[in-house]
Amino acid sequence: MRYGYSAVLVAILLCSNPAFAQQAEKKAESGEVCGWELMGEDERTAHRQKMRSLSSREARMKYRQEHHSEMEKRAKEQGKTLRCDDGSG
């Protein structure tokens, strides 16, 4: 079981690393977050905080899908097309 604890420690260190947060920020700014161009600055900040607060992969995936649906709806209302089509939220 010693290796199991090591894996958990590595995961914690990677997730708490400021470089990890910077990497997520770059992903968002590059347009990899679905609907980023349709969101205001406050909404982007709230989205980042929400993603960081979710503790499981499943919870993040569910939130991404919900976000994707909301961005699809918003884009349709504005007569725009989303640059993402994979539910990446």
C-alpha positions, 0 to 999 in steps of 0.5 A: 500500500506504500505506493498508493500513498505515494500516488496520492501525495504526488497528486496533491503536490501537482494540484497545489502547484501554482504552475498547475493553476497557470496551465489551467489559465492558459487553457482557458485563455486559448479558447479551450474552455467552451464559451470563454468568449461569451463570458464576462470577467466576473463569470470567468472568475466564478467558473475558475473558482468553481472548477477549482472547488470541485474535488472529484473528476466526476463532479468536474465533468458534470459541471463542464457538461452543464457549462457547455449546455449553458454556453450553447444556449447563450451562443444560440441566443446571440446568433453565434457558434461555439468554437467547441463541440465536445462538451469540454466546458 
